[in-house]
């Protein structure tokens, strides 16, 4: 969280609000104990001390309560208060003590955030009476090993100067706002070209336009999700926020369509040939449907877990399908380039060379990004929590860059259909001769069929000499 006045925007007071109800057994005489609510931040976290459980929960260390024995030896003054050390007391914390006398007991408390950084609220119960656990009267053994003497239910709200978004997530708010504007500009640019050349559009250009629309709707869903979280204070999970579900589904759909379209383009769709074979189209559709199913389940599963696992086996099918996409894309791109070089189609070849350059640039950036991510995870490269959103924004920026390059390269124009329905005329005698040689090679099977047909015809119909012999 940001402290009051430290946030990049907003002027409200940074506050932590506690609204809970404590339920306990009232059978004991007098007060049951004291419930201490302590605010732990960067300035005092080493004083009170806490640790993380394997599940990701934060728990305070043991022995923080002043009991009757400690008071009798003069270690602390009041039974039930927090004891932090000889030279320290609870005054260094924003601590509030509530004596539990009547159940249920409503507790409301607010604390101002004065130090920017991680914020924790610790509920520490200090008993005032002896509990009997397993026949042994010992408050310490009951609190540590027995059932919890106090049941606490309620809510905590953390409000930054700009709203309820955490400091780590705030960067996504302006980022997705910027992505919405970029997609809107690209959408308007491509839509104008579509309207101007609606009569000569290819299926490829319809697909690119649909992909731009899908990307625009996706970033809008992410933006509205963060807007709602910042305004309402709702949690992303768990269960997963409805806007998050919509955004995840749109993201998976965008990834699926873009992968299938990229394979189709690299196989010559829309440039070398107007259509792909039915079998190839069916295989691309089957691969895309499998990817959409596995990726949707994996993403919903990961985003619905408050502490995602590092190794989730449901990501293996997604990784396998991604590898199939990559290999097929590379193979198709290589074959199409060889075909265009052989047929001397330099204009179409330039388009594929440009596409290959963009893909190679993306691969290089991805490798650099992977190395940087590892260095940050190993803490060799420092990255403060207000800037961690940058790591997650890489894929959106990279995807938009590739989509923008494809949109400009294959934008609608008066010559759109010529790319798929025509060949480039040779510009020299050498190119024409080479082109004719390629055509002869390509039609070798057809020539063979023609020869076989001619031979069959010759065996059935006599030639002129035979006719003469018959006449004689």
PyMOL commands that set and color helices and strands:
alter all, ss='L'
color gray80, all
select helices_A, chain A and resi 45-48+68-72+90-92+139-145+170-196+198-200+203-232+242-266+278-303+315-342+346-377+385-387+389-409+416-421+429-442+444-460+464-471
alter helices_A, ss='H'
color red, helices_A
select strands_A, chain A and resi 15-24+33-40+50-52+58-60+94-100+105-112+120-127+132-133+136-137+150-159
alter strands_A, ss='S'
color yellow, strands_A
deselect
rebuild
show_as cartoon
